[in-house]
């Protein structure tokens, strides 16, 4: 599972700098950088704060962080479609609140 990569991908799709996301998630920029570079393992509460700051359901964040082995029980075509849909939604400027 690569939570740091998923955070970075979502942050980039949202057009946020590390400083903006760190402020919204109430953490330091240096800590966020360490997370994104997989040099620290975040607690669940930290991931929840970051997901809320990104306006991304935590389940989507974990899905995007999943390795192939983590989702081996899901049809590959379905997993790919889910990932594409999630990324498209992240690219929208005003995500729908019903997703949260």
Secondary structure as the mmCIF struct_conf table of DSSP 4:
data_model
#
loop_
_struct_conf.conf_type_id
_struct_conf.id
_struct_conf.beg_label_comp_id
_struct_conf.beg_label_asym_id
_struct_conf.beg_label_seq_id
_struct_conf.end_label_comp_id
_struct_conf.end_label_asym_id
_struct_conf.end_label_seq_id
HELX_RH_AL_P HELX_RH_AL_P1 UNK A 3 UNK A 14
TURN_TY1_P TURN_TY1_P1 UNK A 15 UNK A 15
HELX_RH_AL_P HELX_RH_AL_P2 UNK A 18 UNK A 25
TURN_TY1_P TURN_TY1_P2 UNK A 26 UNK A 26
BEND BEND1 UNK A 27 UNK A 27
HELX_RH_AL_P HELX_RH_AL_P3 UNK A 29 UNK A 36
TURN_TY1_P TURN_TY1_P3 UNK A 37 UNK A 38
BEND BEND2 UNK A 39 UNK A 40
HELX_LH_PP_P HELX_LH_PP_P1 UNK A 41 UNK A 43
HELX_RH_AL_P HELX_RH_AL_P4 UNK A 44 UNK A 54
TURN_TY1_P TURN_TY1_P4 UNK A 55 UNK A 55
HELX_RH_AL_P HELX_RH_AL_P5 UNK A 58 UNK A 65
TURN_TY1_P TURN_TY1_P5 UNK A 68 UNK A 73
BEND BEND3 UNK A 74 UNK A 74
HELX_RH_AL_P HELX_RH_AL_P6 UNK A 76 UNK A 91
BEND BEND4 UNK A 92 UNK A 94
HELX_RH_3T_P HELX_RH_3T_P1 UNK A 97 UNK A 99
#
